[in-house]
Amino acid sequence: MHPHHRPPGRGRVSTGPHARWFRSRLAGARLIEMGAGEHASRVWRSRRARRTRAAALAAGAVLAVSCAVTGVCLLISPADGSVTMTATAYRIGSATLHAIGPGVYTGDGALVLSHVGAELTAGASAVVNGALWVATCEVDAGGTAETCRLQNGVRTLTARDVWSTGGWVRTYSDGRRVTIAAARGVPVPFPVGR
């Protein structure tokens, strides 16, 4: 103890036999080891190395996100097609059908148009990618919507087309979407994008 500290009690420190025993026990106990085998150390890295590492991690994250977005876009991106119709021909993609009578076209497939009041119904058949497809579509009076039923053997799909600037946006019953460049009201009873 320091000389200016006074122990509690009568101002005396016990020096009896029990004090000597206590001191001898504590002397070898090493209750608190100062500077024992552990050494604290810090690894110093330059700021440039930290910045380079952070930039590499950020670039990797951006690359991973962009790859994921690209994959999703490719998965849901529409298979575009185009349709034109005149009094003499109906063209869908690279296929051409020629008019053989009012509202009847034939060639790389067959198409028959029927007007009932202001509504238009179209029926068609064609071999697409080696499979025979038969379809009917009904275009509303304003030419802004079309509902189609397409059949390939026993498989049947429905499609809902909504006209947007420059063409139809088609959504098949299985969720696939395609964009078909066409004039407003031109029917598309063919499996575009299938």
C-alpha positions, 0 to 999 in steps of 0.5 A: 500500500502507498504510505498516504493510503490508510486502511480501514479500521484502526490505521494498522495493517495486520502483520500477524502469521495469517498475513504472511501466509496470505502474502506467500500464497498470492506471490506465486499465484500470478492472478493477473498476468501482464503482457502474457503470450497474446500480442495484439496487432493490426494489419495496416492496408493502404487506402489504395488497396482498400479502394481497389478491393471495394471497387472490385466488389462493386464491379462484381455486384454490378456484373452479377445484377446485370447478368440476372436482369439480362437473363430475365429480359431474354426469358420474357422478351417477346418474339416479334413478328409482323403482319400486313394485309391488302386486298391482294395479299396477307403477309405474316413474317416470311409467309405470304397468302394471296387473295383468291376471293373476297376475304379468302387467302391461300398460299403458305397457309389458309385464311378466311375472313368473315364480317358480322356487323362491325366485328371481324372473325378470322379462321386460319390453318398453317404448318408452323415449325412442322406442326399443323395449327388451326385457329380462330380470332375475333376482332372487336368492332373498334379494332383494339382487341382480339381474342384467339383460340389456337389448336395444335393437335390436342393442345389448345392455347388462347391468346388475348391481343391488345392493339397498341401503337403500331401493333398487337401485344399478344399474351398467350394463356401460358404467359408468353408475350409477343409483339406483332407489328400490324395495322389496327384491326388486322387479325392474326389467327396464327401462332406467332412466336410459338 
